[in-house]
Amino acid sequence: MRNNATDGVCDSLVGGDWAPPRPPACTIMANVCVIPPAPNAVRHTGDRHDVGPRPIRTGEAGEHAERFIWLVAALHRVGMNPDATLREMGLDPHHLNELGRDVPLVWFRGLWEGICGGSGETGIGLRIARSIVPSDFGTFGELLATSVTLANALLLGTRFIRLVSRTTELELHVHGERAILAYNPRYPDLCHPEQSELVIGCIGSIARCLCGKNIVPTEVRFAHSAPPNVSVHASFFNTPVRFDQSHHGYVFPTALLQTEILGSQRHRHAEIESNAQRRLRSVLVPPSFADRTLSLLQAKLRHGEPSSIEVASALGLHPKTLNRRLRSEGTNYQRLLNQLRHRLAEHYLSQPELSISRVTRLLGYSENSAFCRAFKRWTGCAPQDFRRATLMVQ
């Protein structure tokens, strides 16, 4: 028997001549959740309908800074040292915790390219994913772990994935006895194959933890081409892995959606979901362009004063576009740089172990005198006087 509420959704994923129905917001039947594509997830080309995000300018691409820091730590855990790559990117490996709220998505691809190019290894993302557990993702992981069934967990995963990543979209499609969980990177040109494999691998590891058993899909799909060595993929998934597909994702029997979550603390679910809703509302408020520029400036400042040309390039923008965007928010490049230096200077001067010369270098000045003149212009007093007053209060 055909299910009109689900057949069209799945057809959009696998291709074919199909006119998309008006999808419901969500349908749950017999404990199986059916999630239609996100508004921008079905791309129309002639009579074809392909799953995937619409192209978005790379200059708009930003991701949670904590996710970048997490990836750096994860690479260390599997024996890969990203420090040299980070320095080549103009980042200090020991001061990543000073990054702002978001970082440019190009940093993720640059990090993967440096690691893979330097080591020549493949399957690094899956090696990281092998040890992943739901608690690694905070509130998001708790939300999944307190669900009733795998269907409920996946439904919540598609709704709350932005708690983990601004640039990841998940879709669940059900067609008869077959279900497909598809992963769509919002900026596919900036998504390194290892990053896609890390995401798919994390989904698999989390599903195994939630269900307390090895969930074996029918097949695993990747949109990128196969790497030279796929032995890690074969051992990780233990099922056919297909490359050069139209999307990344899992194909699995619909019956698995009714698998109960092992040890679910269902009495805590309402509280956790309420907390997740609050966090999601704050996450969905995008940072201003000026805030994103400030985050990038802060990461580069300790290596010398970055030029507007350098910052624009890191954001994937033309310098004129950078200046125009900042003007539209009532500021300019030099004003942002001065505001950042002023704020950081007061922060650094409150730490007695940092010498004035060290603070000068951290702020990107080449000489102490230049920093002292700037600080007196901002505050009306010399750095040494500000430090003495601050330490007396402390």
Disulfide bonds with the S-S distance in Angstrom:
none
